[in-house]
Amino acid sequence: MKTQRYTLHGHWLQTSTATGRLSMEDPNLQCVEHMVEFKIDSNEKEGDDSDMELYKVNPCYFFIPTQLECGPDDARDKIQSFKRSFPGVASWLKDVVAICHKKGYVETLMGRKRFLAKVKFGNSEEKSKAQRQAVNSICQGSAADIIKAAMITIHVVIGEGVD
């Protein structure tokens, strides 16, 4: 019996995301494990829309209970406990938002800028999103900068050994 093997080769993209992280397409093999379909069945829904309103204010309150397999109240307690345990994180988050509001952009550790005008000029939902993007851009963007610098260094080192 002959076994067939198939190999998928995606295309890596180095400049397609706002934060600078590497992404993949054709096919996007990065999200294979995370392909989840969310459905809200209005027939099964009970109560009011307070959970959805809470999500609009802070998506963490929606995703964290799902990830931790706990209720929203327990998730809120865990978030508050984390903030009490690591007060420097909360102050850093506030500083990032303040700097972004003042300058209109944030910078990665290597100085790459991401402009977020809606942090000043958007409606409340757009401002909240821009604030989350500001924090994410610094974290994810700095990680991307470090990875890309390491890739360049590795390429140079490997290239020196090839004659």
TORSEKOL-910838 format. One record per residue: residue in one letter; y, x, z of N, C-alpha, C, O, CB in turn. Coordinates in Angstrom, 1 decimal. Atoms other than C-alpha are relative to their C-alpha. Glycine has a CB too. Layout:
<atoms>
{A,{Y,X,Z},{Y,X,Z},{Y,X,Z},{Y,X,Z},{Y,X,Z}} ...
</atoms>
This chain:
<atoms>
{M,{-1.2,0.8,0.0},{0.0,0.0,0.0},{1.2,0.9,0.0},{1.4,1.8,0.8},{0.0,-1.0,1.2}} {K,{-1.3,-0.8,0.1},{3.4,1.4,-1.0},{1.1,-0.7,0.8},{1.3,-1.9,0.6},{0.4,0.2,-1.5}} {T,{-1.1,0.5,-0.8},{6.3,1.0,1.3},{1.3,0.3,-0.7},{1.5,1.5,-1.1},{0.0,0.6,1.5}} {Q,{-1.3,-0.2,0.6},{9.8,0.6,-0.1},{1.1,0.3,1.0},{1.1,-0.4,2.1},{0.4,-1.1,-1.0}} {R,{-1.1,-0.3,-0.9},{12.8,2.1,1.6},{1.3,-0.2,-0.7},{1.5,0.1,-1.9},{-0.1,1.4,0.6}} {Y,{-1.3,0.2,0.5},{16.4,1.1,1.1},{1.0,0.7,0.9},{0.9,0.6,2.1},{0.3,-1.6,-0.1}} {T,{-1.1,-0.7,-0.7},{19.4,3.1,2.1},{1.3,-0.6,-0.4},{1.6,-0.8,-1.5},{0.0,1.5,-0.2}} {L,{-1.3,0.5,0.3},{22.8,1.7,2.5},{1.0,1.1,0.3},{0.9,1.8,1.3},{0.3,-1.3,1.0}} {H,{-1.0,-1.0,-0.2},{25.8,3.9,2.1},{1.4,-0.7,-0.1},{1.8,-1.2,-1.2},{0.0,1.1,-1.2}} {G,{-1.3,0.6,0.0},{29.2,2.5,3.1},{1.0,1.1,-0.3},{0.8,2.2,-0.4},{0.3,-0.6,1.4}} {H,{-1.2,-0.9,0.3},{32.6,4.0,2.3},{0.8,0.1,1.2},{1.3,-0.9,1.8},{0.8,-0.6,-1.2}} {W,{-0.8,-0.3,-1.1},{34.5,5.6,5.1},{1.4,-0.1,-0.4},{1.8,0.5,-1.4},{-0.4,1.3,0.8}} {L,{-1.4,0.1,0.3},{38.2,4.8,5.2},{0.8,0.6,1.1},{0.6,0.3,2.3},{0.4,-1.5,-0.2}} {Q,{-0.8,-0.7,-1.0},{40.6,7.1,7.0},{1.4,-0.5,0.2},{2.0,-0.1,1.2},{0.0,1.5,-0.4}} {T,{-1.4,0.5,-0.1},{43.9,5.3,6.4},{0.2,-1.5,-0.1},{1.2,-1.9,-0.4},{0.8,0.7,-1.0}} {S,{-0.1,1.5,0.2},{43.1,1.6,6.4},{0.3,-0.8,1.2},{0.6,-2.0,1.1},{-1.3,-0.5,-0.6}} {T,{-0.2,0.7,-1.2},{43.7,0.7,10.0},{1.4,0.4,0.6},{1.9,1.5,0.4},{-1.1,0.2,1.1}} {A,{-1.3,-0.3,-0.5},{47.0,0.4,11.8},{0.0,1.1,1.1},{1.0,1.8,1.3},{0.6,-1.3,0.6}} {T,{0.1,-1.0,-1.1},{45.8,2.6,14.7},{-0.5,1.4,-0.5},{-0.4,2.4,0.2},{-0.9,-0.5,1.1}} {G,{0.5,-1.3,0.6},{44.3,5.3,12.4},{-1.4,0.3,0.2},{-1.9,1.3,-0.2},{0.8,1.1,0.6}} {R,{1.5,-0.2,-0.2},{40.7,4.8,13.5},{-0.7,0.0,-1.4},{-0.2,-0.6,-2.3},{-0.5,-1.0,1.0}} {L,{0.8,0.1,1.2},{38.0,5.3,10.9},{-0.6,-1.4,-0.1},{-0.9,-2.0,0.9},{-1.1,1.1,0.1}} {S,{0.7,1.2,0.2},{36.6,2.2,9.4},{-0.9,0.1,-1.2},{-0.9,1.1,-1.9},{1.1,-1.2,-0.3}} {M,{1.0,0.0,1.1},{33.9,1.3,6.8},{0.1,-1.3,-0.8},{0.4,-2.3,-0.2},{-1.4,0.3,0.6}} {E,{0.1,1.2,0.9},{33.5,-1.0,3.9},{-1.1,0.2,-1.0},{-1.6,1.3,-1.2},{1.3,-0.3,-0.7}} {D,{1.0,0.1,1.1},{31.0,-2.0,1.2},{-1.3,0.7,0.4},{-1.7,1.7,-0.3},{0.5,0.6,-1.2}} {P,{-0.3,1.0,-1.0},{29.2,-2.7,3.5},{0.6,0.6,1.3},{0.6,1.8,1.5},{-1.3,-0.7,0.4}} {N,{-0.5,-0.4,-1.3},{30.9,-2.6,6.9},{-1.1,0.1,1.0},{-1.5,-0.9,1.6},{1.1,-0.9,0.5}} {L,{1.2,-0.2,-0.8},{28.0,-1.1,8.9},{0.4,0.1,1.5},{-0.4,0.2,2.4},{-0.8,1.2,-0.4}} {Q,{-0.5,-0.2,-1.3},{30.2,-0.7,12.0},{-0.2,-1.3,0.8},{-0.3,-1.2,2.1},{1.5,0.4,0.0}} {C,{0.0,1.3,-0.7},{30.0,-4.4,12.9},{-1.3,-0.7,0.0},{-1.4,-1.9,0.3},{1.1,-0.9,-0.4}} {V,{1.2,0.7,0.2},{26.4,-5.2,12.2},{-0.5,-0.6,1.4},{-1.0,-1.7,1.4},{-1.1,1.0,-0.5}} {E,{0.4,0.5,-1.3},{25.6,-5.6,16.0},{0.9,-1.0,0.5},{0.5,-1.8,1.4},{-0.1,1.2,1.0}} {H,{-1.0,0.9,-0.6},{28.7,-7.6,16.6},{0.3,-1.2,-0.9},{1.3,-1.9,-0.6},{1.3,0.7,0.2}} {M,{-0.2,1.2,0.8},{28.4,-10.3,13.9},{-0.5,-1.2,0.8},{-1.6,-1.6,0.8},{-0.7,0.1,-1.3}} {V,{0.3,1.1,-0.8},{28.6,-13.3,16.1},{0.9,-1.2,-0.5},{2.1,-1.0,-0.8},{0.3,0.2,1.5}} {E,{-0.8,1.2,0.5},{29.7,-16.8,15.0},{0.3,-0.9,1.2},{-0.6,-1.3,1.9},{-0.8,-0.8,-1.1}} {F,{-0.5,0.8,-1.1},{31.8,-18.7,17.5},{0.2,-1.4,-0.6},{0.9,-1.6,-1.6},{1.2,0.5,0.7}} {K,{-0.2,1.4,0.4},{31.7,-22.5,17.1},{0.4,-0.8,1.2},{-0.1,-0.7,2.3},{-1.2,-0.6,-0.7}} {I,{-0.3,0.9,-1.1},{33.4,-25.1,19.2},{-0.4,-1.4,-0.5},{0.2,-1.9,-1.5},{1.6,0.0,0.4}} {D,{0.5,1.3,0.3},{31.6,-28.4,19.0},{0.8,-1.0,0.8},{0.6,-1.1,2.0},{-1.5,-0.1,0.2}} {S,{-0.8,1.0,-0.7},{34.0,-31.2,19.8},{-0.8,-1.0,0.7},{-0.3,-1.6,1.7},{1.0,-0.6,-1.0}} {N,{0.8,1.0,-0.7},{31.2,-33.4,20.8},{-0.5,0.5,1.3},{-0.7,-0.3,2.2},{-1.2,-0.4,-0.9}} {E,{0.4,-0.5,-1.2},{30.1,-31.1,23.5},{1.1,0.4,1.0},{0.9,0.7,2.1},{-0.9,1.2,-0.2}} {K,{-1.2,-0.5,-0.8},{33.6,-30.1,24.7},{0.3,-1.1,1.1},{0.5,-2.3,0.8},{1.2,0.3,-0.9}} {E,{-0.4,0.9,-1.1},{34.5,-31.6,28.1},{1.3,0.6,0.6},{1.6,1.8,0.5},{-1.1,-0.1,1.1}} {G,{-1.2,-0.5,-0.7},{37.8,-31.4,29.9},{1.2,0.1,-0.9},{1.2,-0.4,-2.0},{-0.3,1.2,0.8}} {D,{-1.3,-0.2,0.8},{41.2,-30.3,28.7},{-0.1,1.4,-0.7},{-1.1,2.0,-0.8},{1.2,-0.1,0.9}} {D,{-0.1,-1.2,0.8},{42.4,-27.4,26.6},{0.5,1.2,0.8},{1.0,2.2,0.3},{0.8,-0.2,-1.2}} {S,{-0.6,-1.0,-0.8},{43.4,-25.2,29.6},{-0.6,1.4,-0.3},{0.1,2.4,-0.2},{-0.2,-0.3,1.5}} {D,{0.6,-1.3,0.3},{40.9,-22.5,28.7},{0.6,0.6,-1.3},{0.9,1.8,-1.3},{-1.5,-0.1,-0.2}} {M,{-0.6,-0.5,1.2},{42.3,-22.2,25.2},{1.5,0.5,0.2},{1.9,1.5,-0.4},{0.0,-1.0,-1.1}} {E,{-1.4,-0.4,-0.3},{45.9,-22.1,26.5},{0.0,1.4,0.8},{0.8,2.2,0.5},{0.7,-1.1,0.9}} {L,{0.2,-1.3,-0.7},{44.8,-19.3,28.9},{-0.3,1.1,-0.9},{0.2,2.2,-0.8},{-1.0,-0.1,1.1}} {Y,{0.3,-1.0,1.0},{43.3,-17.4,26.0},{1.2,0.4,-0.8},{1.4,1.6,-1.0},{-1.1,-0.5,-0.9}} {K,{-1.1,-0.3,0.7},{46.5,-17.6,24.1},{1.0,0.9,0.8},{1.6,1.8,0.2},{0.8,-1.2,-0.4}} {V,{-0.9,-0.8,-0.8},{48.4,-16.0,27.0},{-0.7,1.4,0.2},{0.0,2.4,0.1},{0.2,-0.6,1.4}} {N,{0.6,-1.3,-0.1},{45.8,-13.3,27.6},{-1.5,-0.1,-0.4},{-2.3,-0.7,0.3},{0.0,0.5,1.5}} {P,{1.4,0.1,0.5},{42.6,-13.0,25.5},{-1.1,0.6,0.9},{-2.2,0.2,0.8},{-0.1,0.7,-1.3}} {C,{0.9,-0.6,-0.9},{41.0,-10.9,28.2},{-0.7,-1.1,0.9},{-1.9,-1.0,1.1},{0.7,1.0,1.0}} {Y,{0.6,1.0,-0.8},{40.4,-14.1,30.2},{-1.0,-0.8,-0.7},{-1.8,-1.6,-0.1},{1.1,-0.9,0.5}} {F,{1.0,0.6,0.8},{38.3,-15.4,27.4},{-1.2,0.9,-0.3},{-2.3,0.5,-0.1},{0.6,-0.5,-1.4}} {F,{1.1,-1.0,0.3},{36.3,-12.3,26.4},{-0.7,0.6,1.2},{-1.9,0.8,1.1},{0.6,1.1,-0.9}} {I,{0.6,-0.7,-1.2},{35.7,-10.7,29.8},{-1.1,-0.9,0.6},{-2.2,-0.4,0.9},{1.0,0.3,1.0}} {P,{1.1,0.8,-0.6},{33.7,-13.7,31.2},{-1.2,0.0,-0.9},{-2.3,0.0,-0.4},{0.5,-1.5,0.2}} {T,{1.1,0.0,1.0},{31.6,-13.7,28.0},{-0.7,1.3,0.1},{-2.0,1.3,0.2},{0.5,-0.2,-1.4}} {Q,{0.6,-1.3,0.0},{31.0,-10.0,28.2},{-0.7,0.3,1.3},{-1.8,0.9,1.4},{1.0,1.1,-0.3}} {L,{0.6,-0.3,-1.3},{30.3,-9.9,31.9},{-1.0,-1.1,0.5},{-1.6,-1.1,1.5},{1.1,0.1,1.1}} {E,{0.8,1.1,-0.3},{28.4,-13.2,31.8},{0.3,-0.6,1.4},{-0.5,-0.7,2.3},{-1.5,0.4,0.0}} {C,{-0.5,0.6,-1.3},{30.5,-14.7,34.6},{1.0,-1.1,-0.4},{1.4,-1.3,-1.5},{0.6,1.0,0.9}} {G,{-1.0,1.0,0.2},{32.9,-17.6,35.0},{1.4,0.6,-0.1},{1.6,1.7,0.3},{-0.1,-1.0,1.1}} {P,{-1.3,-0.4,0.2},{36.6,-17.4,34.3},{0.7,0.5,1.4},{1.4,1.4,1.4},{0.9,-1.1,-0.6}} {D,{-0.6,-0.4,-1.3},{37.5,-17.3,38.1},{-0.5,1.3,0.4},{0.2,2.2,1.0},{-0.3,-1.1,1.0}} {D,{0.6,-1.2,-0.4},{35.1,-14.5,38.7},{0.5,1.2,-0.8},{0.8,2.3,-0.3},{-1.6,0.0,-0.1}} {A,{-0.6,-1.0,0.9},{36.4,-12.6,35.7},{1.4,0.4,0.4},{1.8,1.5,0.4},{0.0,-0.5,-1.5}} {R,{-1.4,-0.2,-0.5},{40.0,-13.0,37.0},{0.0,0.8,1.2},{0.8,1.7,1.4},{0.7,-1.4,0.2}} {D,{0.1,-0.8,-1.2},{38.9,-11.6,40.3},{-0.3,1.4,-0.3},{0.2,2.3,0.3},{-1.1,-0.6,1.0}} {K,{0.4,-1.4,0.3},{37.3,-8.6,38.7},{1.2,0.7,-0.7},{1.4,1.9,-0.4},{-1.2,-0.1,-1.0}} {I,{-1.1,-0.6,0.6},{40.4,-8.0,36.6},{1.0,0.4,1.1},{1.6,1.6,1.1},{0.7,-0.9,-1.0}} {Q,{-0.9,-0.3,-1.1},{42.6,-8.1,39.8},{-0.5,1.1,0.8},{0.3,2.0,1.2},{0.2,-1.3,0.8}} {S,{0.6,-1.1,-0.7},{40.2,-5.9,41.6},{0.2,1.4,-0.7},{0.5,2.4,-0.1},{-1.5,-0.2,0.3}} {F,{-0.2,-1.3,0.8},{40.4,-3.3,38.8},{1.4,0.4,0.1},{1.7,1.6,0.3},{-0.4,-0.3,-1.5}} {K,{-1.5,-0.4,-0.1},{44.2,-3.4,38.9},{0.3,0.5,1.3},{1.1,1.4,1.4},{0.8,-1.2,-0.3}} {R,{-0.3,-0.5,-1.3},{44.2,-2.9,42.6},{-0.6,1.4,0.2},{0.0,2.3,0.8},{-0.6,-0.9,1.1}} {S,{0.7,-1.3,-0.1},{41.7,0.0,42.3},{0.7,1.1,-0.8},{0.6,2.3,-0.4},{-1.4,-0.1,-0.4}} {F,{-0.6,-1.0,0.8},{43.6,1.7,39.6},{1.5,-0.4,-0.3},{1.8,-0.8,-1.4},{-0.8,0.2,-1.4}} {P,{-1.3,0.5,0.2},{47.3,0.9,40.1},{0.8,0.8,-1.1},{1.8,0.3,-1.6},{0.8,0.1,1.3}} {G,{-0.7,-0.8,1.1},{48.4,3.7,37.7},{-0.2,-0.6,-1.4},{0.7,-0.5,-2.2},{-0.5,1.4,0.0}} {V,{0.2,0.6,1.3},{46.9,1.8,34.8},{1.0,-1.2,-0.2},{1.6,-1.2,-1.3},{-1.5,-0.6,-0.1}} {A,{-0.9,1.1,0.1},{49.0,-1.3,35.5},{1.5,0.5,-0.3},{2.2,0.0,-1.1},{0.0,-0.9,1.2}} {S,{-1.4,-0.5,0.1},{52.2,0.8,35.8},{0.1,0.6,-1.4},{1.2,0.5,-2.1},{0.4,1.0,1.1}} {W,{0.0,-0.6,1.3},{51.3,2.7,32.6},{0.1,-1.1,-1.1},{0.9,-0.9,-2.0},{-1.3,0.8,-0.3}} {L,{-0.1,1.1,1.0},{50.8,-0.6,30.7},{1.4,-0.5,-0.1},{1.9,-0.8,-1.1},{-1.0,-1.1,0.4}} {K,{-1.4,0.5,-0.1},{54.2,-1.8,31.9},{1.0,1.0,-0.7},{1.9,0.6,-1.4},{0.4,-0.3,1.4}} {D,{-0.9,-1.0,0.6},{55.8,1.5,30.8},{-0.1,0.0,-1.5},{0.9,0.1,-2.2},{-0.4,1.4,0.6}} {V,{0.2,0.1,1.4},{54.2,1.3,27.4},{0.8,-1.1,-0.7},{1.5,-0.9,-1.7},{-1.5,-0.1,-0.4}} {V,{-0.7,1.1,0.5},{55.6,-2.1,26.8},{1.5,0.2,0.1},{2.2,-0.2,-0.9},{-0.4,-1.3,0.8}} {A,{-1.4,-0.3,-0.2},{59.0,-1.1,28.1},{0.5,1.0,-1.1},{1.6,0.8,-1.7},{0.4,0.5,1.4}} {I,{-0.3,-1.0,1.0},{59.1,1.9,25.8},{0.0,-0.6,-1.4},{0.9,-0.3,-2.2},{-0.9,1.3,0.1}} {C,{0.2,0.7,1.3},{57.9,-0.1,22.8},{1.2,-1.0,-0.2},{1.7,-1.0,-1.3},{-1.3,-0.7,-0.1}} {H,{-1.1,0.9,0.1},{60.6,-2.7,23.5},{1.3,0.7,-0.2},{2.1,0.3,-1.0},{0.1,-0.9,1.3}} {K,{-1.2,-0.8,0.1},{63.3,-0.1,23.8},{0.1,0.7,-1.4},{1.1,0.6,-2.1},{0.1,1.1,1.1}} {K,{0.0,-0.7,1.3},{62.3,2.0,20.7},{-0.4,-0.8,-1.2},{0.0,-0.5,-2.3},{-0.9,1.2,0.2}} {G,{0.5,0.8,1.2},{60.5,-0.6,18.6},{-1.3,0.6,-0.5},{-1.8,0.1,-1.5},{1.0,-0.1,-1.1}} {Y,{1.2,-0.7,0.4},{57.5,1.7,18.3},{-0.7,0.7,1.2},{-0.1,0.9,2.2},{0.2,1.0,-1.2}} {V,{0.7,-0.9,-0.9},{54.8,3.6,20.2},{-0.5,1.2,-0.7},{-0.6,1.2,-1.9},{-1.2,-0.8,0.7}} {E,{0.6,-1.3,0.6},{53.4,7.1,19.6},{-1.3,0.4,0.6},{-1.5,0.2,1.8},{1.1,1.1,0.2}} {T,{1.2,-0.5,-0.5},{50.0,8.5,19.9},{0.2,1.4,0.6},{1.3,1.9,0.6},{-1.1,0.2,-1.2}} {L,{-0.2,-1.3,-0.7},{49.4,11.8,21.8},{0.4,1.1,-1.0},{1.1,2.0,-0.6},{-1.3,0.4,0.6}} {M,{-0.3,-1.0,1.0},{49.8,13.7,18.5},{1.3,-0.4,-0.8},{1.6,0.2,-1.8},{-1.1,0.2,-1.0}} {G,{-1.3,0.4,0.5},{53.1,11.9,17.7},{0.0,-1.0,-1.2},{1.1,-1.2,-1.7},{0.7,1.2,-0.4}} {R,{0.1,1.0,1.1},{51.9,9.3,15.1},{0.6,-1.3,0.5},{0.3,-1.7,1.6},{-1.4,-0.2,-0.5}} {K,{-0.8,1.2,-0.4},{54.2,6.2,15.3},{-0.6,-1.2,-0.6},{-1.1,-1.3,-1.7},{1.5,0.2,-0.3}} {R,{0.3,1.3,0.5},{53.3,2.6,15.0},{1.2,-0.9,0.4},{1.5,-1.1,1.6},{-1.4,-0.6,0.6}} {F,{-1.2,0.8,-0.3},{56.3,0.3,14.7},{-0.5,-1.5,0.2},{-1.3,-2.0,-0.5},{0.9,0.0,-1.2}} {L,{0.4,1.3,-0.4},{56.0,-3.1,16.3},{1.2,-0.9,0.3},{1.6,-1.1,1.4},{-0.9,0.0,1.3}} {A,{-1.3,0.7,-0.2},{59.2,-5.1,15.7},{-0.2,-1.3,0.7},{0.8,-1.8,1.4},{0.5,-0.3,-1.4}} {K,{0.1,1.4,-0.7},{57.7,-8.4,17.0},{0.0,0.1,1.5},{0.0,-0.9,2.2},{-1.3,-0.6,-0.5}} {V,{-0.1,-0.2,-1.5},{57.7,-6.9,20.5},{1.4,-0.4,0.5},{1.5,-0.8,1.6},{-0.4,1.4,0.4}} {K,{-1.4,0.4,-0.3},{61.4,-7.6,20.4},{0.4,-1.4,-0.6},{1.0,-2.2,0.1},{1.0,1.0,-0.4}} {F,{-0.5,1.1,0.8},{61.9,-10.3,17.8},{-1.0,-1.2,-0.3},{-0.6,-2.1,-0.9},{0.5,0.5,-1.3}} {G,{0.9,1.0,0.2},{58.8,-12.4,17.8},{0.1,-1.2,1.0},{0.8,-1.1,2.0},{-1.4,0.5,0.0}} {N,{0.0,1.0,-1.0},{58.1,-15.7,19.5},{-0.9,0.5,1.1},{-1.4,1.6,1.1},{-0.6,-1.4,-0.6}} {S,{0.8,-0.5,-1.1},{56.2,-15.5,22.8},{-1.4,0.4,-0.3},{-1.9,1.4,0.2},{0.0,-1.1,1.1}} {E,{1.3,-0.3,0.4},{52.8,-15.5,21.2},{0.0,1.4,-0.8},{-0.9,2.2,-0.5},{-0.7,-1.1,-0.8}} {E,{-0.1,-1.3,0.7},{53.8,-12.7,18.8},{0.4,1.1,0.8},{-0.1,2.2,0.6},{1.1,-0.2,-1.2}} {K,{-0.3,-1.1,-0.9},{55.4,-10.7,21.5},{-1.2,0.4,0.9},{-1.4,1.6,1.1},{1.2,-0.5,1.0}} {S,{1.2,-0.3,-0.7},{52.2,-10.9,23.6},{-0.9,0.8,-0.8},{-1.5,1.8,-0.3},{-0.6,-1.2,0.6}} {K,{0.9,-0.7,0.9},{50.2,-9.8,20.6},{0.5,1.5,-0.2},{-0.3,2.4,-0.2},{-0.2,-0.7,-1.3}} {A,{-0.6,-1.3,0.3},{52.6,-6.9,19.9},{-0.1,0.9,1.2},{-0.3,2.1,1.1},{1.5,-0.1,-0.4}} {Q,{0.2,-0.8,-1.3},{52.4,-5.8,23.6},{-1.4,0.6,0.0},{-1.6,1.7,0.4},{0.3,-0.8,1.2}} {R,{1.4,-0.5,0.0},{48.6,-5.6,23.3},{-0.2,1.0,-1.0},{-1.0,2.0,-0.8},{-1.0,-1.2,-0.2}} {Q,{0.1,-1.0,1.1},{48.9,-3.8,20.0},{0.6,1.4,0.4},{0.1,2.4,0.0},{0.6,-0.5,-1.3}} {A,{-0.6,-1.3,-0.5},{51.2,-1.2,21.6},{-0.9,0.8,0.8},{-1.1,2.0,0.6},{1.3,-0.4,0.8}} {V,{1.0,-0.7,-0.9},{48.7,-0.3,24.3},{-1.2,0.4,-0.8},{-1.6,1.6,-0.7},{-0.4,-0.9,1.2}} {N,{1.2,-0.3,0.8},{45.8,-0.4,21.9},{0.3,1.1,-1.0},{-0.5,2.0,-1.2},{-0.5,-1.2,-0.8}} {S,{-0.3,-1.1,0.9},{47.6,1.8,19.4},{0.1,1.3,0.6},{-0.3,2.3,0.0},{1.4,-0.4,-0.7}} {I,{0.0,-1.3,-0.7},{48.2,4.5,21.9},{-1.4,0.5,0.3},{-1.8,1.6,0.0},{0.9,-0.1,1.3}} {C,{1.4,-0.4,-0.3},{44.6,4.5,23.1},{-0.9,0.3,-1.2},{-1.4,1.4,-1.3},{-0.6,-1.1,0.9}} {Q,{0.8,-0.1,1.1},{42.8,3.9,19.9},{0.5,1.0,-1.0},{-0.2,1.8,-1.6},{-0.2,-1.3,-0.7}} {G,{-0.6,-1.0,0.9},{45.3,5.9,17.8},{-0.1,1.4,0.5},{-0.4,2.3,-0.4},{1.4,-0.4,-0.2}} {S,{0.1,-1.3,-0.5},{45.2,8.9,20.1},{-1.5,0.5,-0.2},{-1.7,1.6,-0.5},{0.4,0.1,1.5}} {A,{1.4,-0.4,0.2},{41.4,8.9,20.0},{-0.3,0.3,-1.5},{-1.0,1.2,-1.8},{-1.0,-1.2,0.5}} {A,{0.2,-0.3,1.4},{41.5,8.7,16.2},{0.6,1.3,-0.4},{0.0,2.1,-1.1},{0.7,-1.1,-0.8}} {D,{-0.6,-1.3,0.3},{43.9,11.6,16.1},{-0.9,1.2,0.4},{-1.1,2.2,-0.3},{1.4,0.1,0.7}} {I,{0.9,-1.0,-0.6},{41.6,13.7,18.3},{-1.3,0.2,-0.9},{-1.7,1.3,-1.2},{-0.4,-0.3,1.4}} {I,{1.2,-0.1,0.8},{38.5,12.8,16.2},{0.3,0.6,-1.4},{-0.5,1.5,-1.8},{-0.6,-1.4,-0.2}} {K,{-0.3,-0.6,1.3},{40.2,13.6,12.9},{0.3,1.5,0.1},{0.0,2.2,-0.8},{1.2,-0.8,-0.6}} {A,{-0.3,-1.4,-0.2},{41.5,16.9,14.2},{-1.3,0.8,0.2},{-1.5,1.9,-0.3},{0.9,0.3,1.2}} {A,{1.4,-0.6,-0.2},{37.9,17.7,15.4},{-0.7,0.1,-1.4},{-1.4,1.1,-1.6},{-0.8,-0.7,1.0}} {M,{0.7,0.0,1.3},{36.6,16.8,11.9},{0.5,1.1,-0.9},{-0.3,1.7,-1.6},{0.1,-1.4,-0.7}} {I,{-0.6,-1.0,0.8},{39.0,19.1,10.2},{-0.5,1.4,0.5},{-0.8,2.3,-0.3},{1.6,0.0,0.1}} {T,{0.4,-1.3,-0.5},{38.1,22.0,12.6},{-1.5,0.2,-0.3},{-1.8,1.3,-0.7},{0.2,-0.1,1.6}} {I,{1.4,-0.2,0.3},{34.4,21.4,12.1},{-0.2,0.3,-1.5},{-1.0,1.2,-1.8},{-0.8,-1.3,0.3}} {H,{0.1,-0.3,1.5},{34.9,21.3,8.3},{0.3,1.5,-0.3},{-0.3,2.1,-1.1},{0.9,-0.9,-0.8}} {V,{-0.4,-1.3,0.2},{36.7,24.6,8.5},{-1.1,1.0,0.5},{-1.4,2.0,-0.2},{1.4,0.3,0.7}} {V,{1.0,-0.8,-0.5},{34.1,26.2,10.7},{-1.3,0.0,-0.9},{-1.9,1.1,-1.1},{-0.4,-0.4,1.5}} {I,{1.2,0.1,0.9},{31.2,25.0,8.5},{0.3,0.7,-1.3},{-0.6,1.4,-1.8},{-0.4,-1.5,-0.2}} {G,{-0.4,-0.6,1.3},{33.1,26.1,5.4},{0.0,1.5,0.1},{-0.3,2.2,-0.9},{1.3,-0.5,-0.4}} {E,{-0.1,-1.5,-0.2},{33.5,29.7,6.8},{-1.4,0.6,-0.1},{-1.6,1.7,-0.6},{0.6,0.4,1.3}} {G,{1.4,-0.5,0.0},{29.7,30.0,7.1},{-0.7,-0.1,-1.4},{-1.8,0.3,-1.5},{-0.8,-0.7,1.0}} {V,{0.6,0.2,1.3},{29.0,29.0,3.5},{0.6,1.0,-1.0},{1.8,1.1,-1.2},{0.3,-1.4,-0.5}} {D,{-0.5,-1.0,1.0},{29.2,31.7,0.8},{-0.5,-0.3,-1.3},{-0.3,0.4,-2.3},{-0.5,1.4,0.4}} 
</atoms>
